[in-house]
């Protein structure tokens, strides 16, 4: 895309000297977006974001040592000849308008995935299932936010595809309005309405309202797939302005996963729909992953494709390295279930479900850490996890951090549960190394900020 096209797309204007507005400058081609001046390269447009601590406009000069184009929301005191300075009202809004412009030129179907947890795995499941029929473009890494999603959309320019699967993540009110406007999904998926970002949304009902805005820019042909296992989503039956299809393991699901059996390498199950049965197997563990796989098959059939072929394709599922729960043998003779990417009450319970279903000859040990961004009910939500620990057949509970003490205190040890609490990762590692024995299975789960990867590496 040329500078001239970008100026029109974002309703901006070229500023600076005559050498910054020449025909040569207007014809500069941009093929990537950069928001870190240290990573700027030729072919990028630099998008300076005003953060709480840093105003990236201060680094426009250094970014343009390599890149040739930048957005700016203000006049500058110095201009480099041959560089394009596109003045806009707001750099984030301009970035979103740019992504929206590219989306409007994309004439294939777009699938948007949102929810409190499980977005990335669901996105990857859908991508894998649909790869049996399409060349699928999809969000990479965690480019799902108000700044990440527009970058994902922009990159569609250089990536021909038959269909797109986008992940949309929000953490505050109003953000989904902007993302829905630029993504304009034909199909939407809402995974779970949980407690992630409770600090900002305050209630799960507020979270539901904001997440469901993903359908706000759909036309009458739109469709939304909702996780029927989620009570707040199940309540929406017949209440939305677009076609609604439920998936999951609950009886209300239009696509229902049954006969779930967790093995040593993955999980087998069957999907029931309209009296038909579709056998499936995925190289992943836990009911939550089965549910994510089920919506992939459901979408394939909705698009007129063979659901059995989509289920077969799911055998190739790999997922995000940090997001997919995997067991791996350690040299010490015990197994580690590494689910340390992030945590919320819902994802922590899902991880405990994996531990419960894992076949182990020894003890099942849950090492749980603090969960962040839960707002005023932080202590209560940690305690709720502790109250259900025994439902997951845990033999030993190890909690780490200040907040997770509430998990430990709420866990009932009258049934024989062994409990330990530590303030630091090092203390937990010392205990685990001294007490783990052959045959044990260890689950590790906490928010990213707890740095539980350190524990995994030391075990």
C-alpha positions as CSV (number, residue, x, y, z in Angstrom):
1,X,0.0,0.0,0.0
2,X,1.4,3.4,-0.9
3,X,1.6,6.4,1.3
4,X,-1.0,8.2,-0.9
5,X,-3.4,5.3,-0.3
6,X,-2.8,5.3,3.5
7,X,-3.4,9.0,3.7
8,X,-6.8,8.6,2.2
9,X,-7.6,5.4,4.2
10,X,-7.0,7.1,7.5
11,X,-8.3,10.6,6.6
12,X,-4.8,12.1,7.3
13,X,-2.6,14.6,5.7
14,X,1.1,14.8,4.8
15,X,2.9,17.4,6.7
16,X,6.5,18.8,6.8
17,X,8.5,20.4,4.0
18,X,8.1,20.1,0.3
19,X,10.5,17.2,0.4
20,X,8.1,15.4,2.6
21,X,5.1,15.8,0.2
22,X,6.7,15.0,-3.1
23,X,5.4,12.4,-5.6
24,X,8.3,10.1,-4.7
25,X,7.2,10.2,-1.0
26,X,3.5,9.7,-1.9
27,X,4.6,6.6,-3.8
28,X,6.6,5.0,-1.0
29,X,5.2,1.5,-0.5
30,X,4.4,0.3,3.1
31,X,4.2,-3.4,3.7
32,X,4.4,-3.7,7.5
33,X,3.5,-1.9,10.7
34,X,5.9,-1.1,13.6
35,X,5.2,0.3,17.1
36,X,8.6,-0.2,18.5
37,X,11.2,2.3,17.2
38,X,14.0,-0.1,17.9
39,X,12.5,-2.7,15.5
40,X,11.7,-0.3,12.7
41,X,12.9,-1.4,9.2
42,X,12.6,-0.3,5.6
43,X,9.0,-0.8,4.4
44,X,7.4,-0.1,7.8
45,X,5.0,2.6,8.9
46,X,5.9,3.6,12.4
47,X,2.8,4.1,14.7
48,X,3.8,6.0,17.8
49,X,1.5,5.2,20.7
50,X,1.1,7.5,23.7
51,X,1.3,5.3,26.8
52,X,1.0,5.9,30.5
53,X,4.7,6.3,30.9
54,X,6.2,6.8,27.4
55,X,5.1,8.9,24.4
56,X,6.6,7.1,21.4
57,X,6.4,10.4,19.4
58,X,9.7,11.1,21.0
59,X,11.2,8.3,19.1
60,X,9.9,9.1,15.6
61,X,13.4,10.4,14.6
62,X,15.1,7.2,15.5
63,X,12.4,5.0,13.9
64,X,12.8,6.9,10.6
65,X,16.4,6.1,10.4
66,X,15.2,2.8,9.0
67,X,11.5,3.3,8.2
68,X,10.3,5.9,5.8
69,X,6.8,6.6,7.0
70,X,5.2,7.5,10.3
71,X,1.9,8.6,11.8
72,X,1.9,11.6,14.1
73,X,-0.9,13.4,15.9
74,X,1.1,16.6,16.2
75,X,3.3,19.0,14.2
76,X,7.0,18.3,14.7
77,X,10.0,20.6,14.9
78,X,12.2,18.6,12.6
79,X,11.5,16.7,9.4
80,X,13.8,14.3,7.5
81,X,13.8,14.8,3.7
82,X,12.3,11.9,1.8
83,X,10.3,10.7,4.8
84,X,6.5,10.7,5.0
85,X,4.8,12.2,8.0
86,X,1.1,11.5,8.1
87,X,-0.7,13.7,10.5
88,X,-3.8,12.1,12.1
89,X,-6.2,13.0,15.0
90,X,-5.1,9.9,17.0
91,X,-2.5,7.4,16.1
92,X,-4.4,4.4,17.5
93,X,-7.6,5.4,15.8
94,X,-5.6,5.9,12.5
95,X,-4.1,2.4,12.9
96,X,-7.6,1.0,13.4
97,X,-8.9,2.9,10.3
98,X,-6.1,1.4,8.3
99,X,-6.9,-2.1,9.4
100,X,-10.6,-1.5,8.7
101,X,-9.7,-0.2,5.2
102,X,-7.9,-3.4,4.4
103,X,-10.8,-5.5,5.8
104,X,-13.3,-3.8,3.5
105,X,-11.2,-4.9,0.6
106,X,-11.2,-8.5,1.7
107,X,-14.1,-10.3,0.0
108,X,-13.8,-13.6,1.8
109,X,-15.5,-14.6,5.1
110,X,-14.0,-13.5,8.4
111,X,-14.4,-15.5,11.6
112,X,-13.9,-13.6,14.9
113,X,-13.1,-15.4,18.2
114,X,-13.5,-13.7,21.5
115,X,-14.2,-14.6,25.1
116,X,-12.6,-14.4,28.6
117,X,-10.4,-17.5,28.1
118,X,-9.7,-20.0,25.4
119,X,-9.5,-17.5,22.5
120,X,-6.1,-18.6,21.2
121,X,-6.7,-22.3,21.4
122,X,-10.2,-21.9,19.8
123,X,-8.7,-19.8,17.0
124,X,-6.0,-22.5,16.4
125,X,-8.6,-25.3,16.5
126,X,-10.8,-23.5,13.9
127,X,-7.7,-22.8,11.8
128,X,-6.7,-26.4,11.9
129,X,-10.1,-27.8,11.1
130,X,-10.8,-25.4,8.2
131,X,-7.3,-26.1,6.8
132,X,-8.8,-29.2,5.3
133,X,-10.8,-27.1,2.9
134,X,-9.2,-23.6,2.8
135,X,-6.0,-21.6,2.8
136,X,-6.6,-20.0,6.2
137,X,-5.3,-16.6,7.3
138,X,-5.2,-16.2,11.0
139,X,-4.0,-14.0,13.9
140,X,-0.5,-14.7,14.9
141,X,0.8,-14.7,18.5
142,X,-1.3,-12.4,20.6
143,X,-2.1,-9.7,18.0
144,X,-5.7,-9.5,19.2
145,X,-6.0,-6.1,20.9
146,X,-7.1,-2.6,19.9
147,X,-3.6,-2.2,18.3
148,X,-2.8,-5.8,17.5
149,X,-6.0,-6.6,15.6
150,X,-5.5,-3.8,13.0
151,X,-1.9,-5.1,12.4
152,X,-3.3,-8.5,11.8
153,X,-5.8,-7.1,9.3
154,X,-3.2,-5.0,7.5
155,X,-1.0,-8.1,7.0
156,X,-3.8,-9.7,5.0
157,X,-2.7,-7.5,2.1
158,X,0.4,-9.7,1.5
159,X,-1.1,-13.0,2.5
160,X,-3.7,-14.3,-0.1
161,X,-6.2,-16.6,1.6
162,X,-9.7,-18.2,1.3
163,X,-10.9,-17.3,4.8
164,X,-9.7,-15.4,7.9
165,X,-9.8,-16.4,11.5
166,X,-9.2,-13.4,13.8
167,X,-8.8,-13.3,17.6
168,X,-10.3,-10.3,19.3
169,X,-9.3,-9.5,22.9
170,X,-10.6,-6.7,25.0
171,X,-9.9,-5.6,28.6
172,X,-12.2,-2.6,29.0
173,X,-15.4,-1.0,28.0
174,X,-15.8,0.2,24.4
175,X,-12.9,-1.7,22.9
176,X,-15.1,-4.3,21.2
177,X,-17.1,-1.5,19.5
178,X,-13.9,-0.5,17.7
179,X,-12.7,-4.0,17.0
180,X,-16.1,-5.1,15.6
181,X,-16.2,-2.0,13.4
182,X,-12.9,-2.8,11.8
183,X,-13.1,-6.6,11.7
184,X,-16.7,-6.8,10.4
185,X,-17.0,-10.6,11.1
186,X,-19.3,-12.8,9.2
187,X,-19.1,-15.5,11.9
188,X,-18.3,-15.0,15.5
189,X,-17.4,-17.3,18.4
190,X,-17.7,-16.5,22.1
191,X,-15.8,-19.0,24.2
192,X,-16.5,-18.2,27.9
193,X,-17.7,-15.3,30.0
194,X,-15.3,-15.5,32.9
195,X,-13.5,-13.4,35.5
196,X,-10.5,-12.3,33.4
197,X,-10.2,-8.5,33.5
198,X,-12.7,-8.4,36.4
199,X,-10.8,-5.4,37.7
200,X,-12.2,-3.4,34.7
201,X,-15.5,-5.0,33.8
202,X,-16.6,-5.4,37.5
203,X,-19.2,-8.1,36.8
204,X,-19.5,-11.1,34.5
205,X,-22.7,-9.6,33.1
206,X,-20.8,-6.5,32.0
207,X,-18.2,-8.8,30.4
208,X,-20.9,-10.6,28.5
209,X,-22.4,-7.4,27.2
210,X,-19.0,-6.2,25.9
211,X,-17.9,-9.5,24.4
212,X,-21.2,-9.9,22.5
213,X,-20.7,-6.6,20.8
214,X,-18.6,-8.7,18.5
215,X,-21.8,-9.2,16.5
216,X,-22.7,-5.5,16.4
217,X,-21.5,-5.0,12.9
218,X,-23.0,-8.2,11.4
219,X,-25.7,-8.1,8.8
220,X,-28.8,-10.4,8.7
221,X,-26.6,-13.2,7.4
222,X,-24.3,-13.3,10.4
223,X,-24.0,-16.2,12.8
224,X,-22.6,-16.5,16.3
225,X,-21.4,-19.7,17.9
226,X,-21.8,-19.7,21.7
227,X,-20.3,-22.1,24.3
228,X,-23.4,-23.7,25.7
229,X,-21.5,-24.8,28.9
230,X,-21.3,-21.2,29.9
231,X,-24.5,-20.3,31.9
232,X,-24.4,-16.6,30.9
233,X,-24.1,-17.5,27.2
234,X,-26.7,-20.2,27.5
235,X,-29.1,-17.5,28.7
236,X,-28.8,-15.7,25.3
237,X,-30.8,-18.4,23.4
238,X,-33.3,-16.6,21.3
239,X,-32.2,-13.2,22.5
240,X,-29.7,-12.2,19.8
241,X,-30.4,-10.5,16.5
242,X,-28.4,-13.1,14.5
243,X,-28.5,-16.8,14.0
244,X,-27.1,-18.5,17.2
245,X,-25.6,-22.0,17.4
246,X,-24.5,-23.6,20.7
247,X,-21.6,-26.0,21.1
248,X,-20.1,-27.8,24.0
249,X,-20.8,-30.8,26.3
250,X,-24.1,-29.4,27.8
251,X,-27.4,-30.9,26.8
252,X,-28.5,-27.6,25.2
253,X,-25.7,-27.8,22.6
254,X,-26.5,-28.0,18.9
255,X,-23.1,-29.6,18.5
256,X,-22.5,-31.7,21.6
257,X,-19.2,-33.5,22.5
258,X,-19.8,-36.8,24.3
259,X,-17.9,-40.0,25.3
260,X,-14.7,-38.0,26.1
261,X,-11.8,-40.3,26.9
262,X,-8.4,-38.8,27.8
263,X,-5.4,-41.0,26.8
264,X,-1.7,-40.7,27.0
265,X,-1.2,-38.8,23.8
266,X,-4.5,-37.0,23.5
267,X,-8.3,-37.1,23.8
268,X,-10.9,-39.0,21.9
269,X,-14.6,-38.0,21.8
270,X,-17.7,-37.9,19.6
271,X,-19.7,-34.9,18.3
272,X,-23.5,-35.3,18.1
273,X,-25.5,-33.1,15.7
274,X,-28.9,-33.6,14.2
275,X,-28.8,-37.3,15.0
276,X,-25.4,-37.8,13.4
277,X,-22.2,-38.9,15.2
278,X,-18.8,-37.5,14.2
279,X,-15.8,-39.3,15.8
280,X,-12.8,-37.1,16.7
281,X,-9.4,-37.2,18.4
282,X,-7.1,-34.3,19.3
283,X,-3.5,-34.3,20.5
284,X,-4.5,-32.2,23.6
285,X,-6.0,-32.8,27.0
286,X,-9.0,-31.6,29.0
287,X,-12.7,-31.0,28.4
288,X,-12.0,-27.4,27.5
289,X,-9.9,-28.4,24.5
290,X,-12.6,-30.8,23.4
291,X,-15.1,-28.0,23.5
292,X,-12.8,-25.8,21.4
293,X,-12.4,-28.5,18.9
294,X,-16.1,-29.0,18.7
295,X,-16.8,-25.5,17.5
296,X,-14.2,-26.0,14.7
297,X,-16.2,-28.9,13.4
298,X,-19.5,-27.0,13.8
299,X,-18.2,-24.0,11.8
300,X,-16.9,-26.3,9.0
301,X,-20.4,-27.9,8.6
302,X,-22.0,-24.4,8.7
303,X,-19.8,-23.4,5.8
304,X,-21.0,-26.5,3.9
305,X,-18.0,-28.6,4.4
306,X,-17.7,-32.2,5.5
307,X,-17.5,-32.2,9.4
308,X,-15.8,-35.6,9.4
309,X,-13.0,-34.2,7.3
310,X,-12.7,-31.2,9.7
311,X,-12.5,-33.6,12.6
312,X,-9.8,-35.6,10.8
313,X,-7.8,-32.5,10.3
314,X,-7.8,-31.8,14.0
315,X,-5.5,-34.7,14.5
316,X,-2.8,-32.3,13.2
317,X,-3.6,-29.6,15.9
318,X,-0.5,-28.1,17.4
319,X,-1.7,-24.9,19.0
320,X,0.3,-22.2,20.7
321,X,3.3,-23.6,22.5
322,X,2.5,-21.9,25.8
323,X,-1.2,-22.2,25.6
324,X,-1.7,-25.9,24.9
325,X,-1.5,-28.1,28.0
326,X,1.1,-30.8,27.5
327,X,2.6,-33.6,29.6
328,X,6.3,-34.1,29.3
329,X,8.5,-36.7,30.9
330,X,11.2,-35.3,33.1
331,X,14.5,-36.9,33.8
332,X,13.5,-37.4,37.4
333,X,10.7,-39.8,36.7
334,X,7.8,-37.5,37.3
335,X,5.6,-35.7,34.8
336,X,4.9,-32.0,34.4
337,X,1.8,-30.5,33.0
338,X,3.0,-27.1,32.0
339,X,0.2,-24.6,31.7
340,X,2.1,-21.6,32.9
341,X,1.0,-19.1,30.1
342,X,-1.6,-17.3,32.1
343,X,-4.4,-17.9,34.6
344,X,-8.0,-16.9,35.5
345,X,-10.4,-18.8,37.7
346,X,-11.9,-20.5,34.7
347,X,-8.6,-21.5,33.1
348,X,-7.3,-22.7,36.4
349,X,-10.2,-25.0,36.8
350,X,-9.8,-26.2,33.3
351,X,-6.1,-27.0,34.0
352,X,-7.2,-28.9,37.2
353,X,-9.6,-30.9,35.0
354,X,-6.6,-32.0,32.8
355,X,-4.8,-33.1,35.9
356,X,-7.8,-35.1,37.1
357,X,-8.1,-36.9,33.8
358,X,-4.4,-37.6,33.5
359,X,-3.4,-41.2,34.1
360,X,-0.7,-41.3,36.7
361,X,0.8,-44.1,38.8
362,X,1.7,-41.7,41.6
363,X,0.3,-38.6,43.3
364,X,-1.4,-35.7,41.5
365,X,0.1,-32.4,42.7
366,X,-1.3,-29.0,41.8
367,X,1.1,-26.0,42.0
368,X,-1.1,-22.9,41.8
369,X,0.0,-19.2,41.9
370,X,-1.6,-15.8,42.0
371,X,-4.2,-14.7,39.4
372,X,-4.1,-11.0,38.5
373,X,-6.6,-8.4,37.2
374,X,-9.5,-9.8,39.2
375,X,-10.5,-6.5,40.8
376,X,-12.3,-6.1,44.1
377,X,-13.2,-9.8,44.3
378,X,-9.7,-11.1,44.0
379,X,-9.6,-12.8,47.4
380,X,-13.1,-14.3,46.9
381,X,-12.2,-15.7,43.4
382,X,-9.0,-17.2,44.7
383,X,-10.9,-18.8,47.5
384,X,-13.5,-20.3,45.1
385,X,-10.7,-22.2,43.4
386,X,-9.6,-23.6,46.7
387,X,-13.1,-24.7,47.6
388,X,-13.3,-27.0,44.6
389,X,-9.8,-28.5,44.7
390,X,-11.0,-31.8,46.0
391,X,-13.4,-32.1,43.1
392,X,-10.3,-32.6,40.9
393,X,-8.8,-35.5,43.0
394,X,-5.7,-33.5,43.9
395,X,-3.4,-35.3,46.4
396,X,-1.1,-32.4,47.1
397,X,-1.8,-28.6,46.8
398,X,1.1,-26.2,46.6
399,X,0.3,-22.5,46.4
400,X,2.8,-19.8,45.7
401,X,2.4,-16.0,46.2
402,X,0.4,-13.6,48.3
403,X,-3.0,-14.0,46.7
404,X,-2.9,-17.8,46.3
405,X,-2.8,-18.1,50.0
406,X,-6.6,-17.8,49.8
407,X,-6.7,-20.9,47.6
408,X,-4.7,-22.8,50.2
409,X,-6.8,-21.6,53.1
410,X,-10.1,-22.4,51.4
411,X,-9.1,-25.9,50.4
412,X,-10.5,-28.6,52.7
413,X,-7.8,-30.9,54.0
414,X,-10.0,-33.0,56.1
415,X,-10.3,-35.5,53.2
416,X,-6.6,-36.2,53.2
417,X,-5.5,-33.3,51.0
418,X,-1.9,-32.3,51.7
419,X,-1.4,-28.5,51.6
420,X,1.7,-26.3,51.4
421,X,2.1,-22.6,50.8
422,X,5.2,-20.6,49.8
423,X,5.7,-16.9,49.2
424,X,8.3,-17.3,46.4
425,X,9.1,-19.5,43.4
426,X,12.4,-20.5,44.9
427,X,10.8,-21.8,48.1
428,X,8.4,-23.9,46.0
429,X,11.1,-25.3,43.8
430,X,13.1,-26.3,46.9
431,X,10.1,-28.1,48.3
432,X,9.2,-29.8,45.1
433,X,12.7,-31.0,44.3
434,X,13.0,-32.6,47.8
435,X,9.6,-34.2,47.7
436,X,8.7,-35.3,44.2
437,X,9.0,-39.0,43.5
438,X,8.7,-41.3,40.5
439,X,5.2,-41.5,39.2
440,X,4.0,-38.1,40.4
441,X,2.3,-35.7,38.0
442,X,2.7,-32.0,38.7
443,X,0.4,-29.3,37.3
444,X,1.8,-25.7,37.3
445,X,-0.7,-22.8,36.7
446,X,-0.5,-19.1,37.5
447,X,-0.7,-15.7,35.8
448,X,2.2,-14.7,33.7
449,X,3.5,-12.2,36.2
450,X,4.2,-15.1,38.6
451,X,7.0,-16.3,36.3
452,X,6.1,-20.0,36.8
453,X,8.2,-20.9,33.8
454,X,11.1,-20.5,36.2
455,X,9.7,-23.4,38.2
456,X,9.3,-25.6,35.1
457,X,12.8,-24.9,34.0
458,X,14.2,-25.8,37.4
459,X,12.2,-29.0,37.7
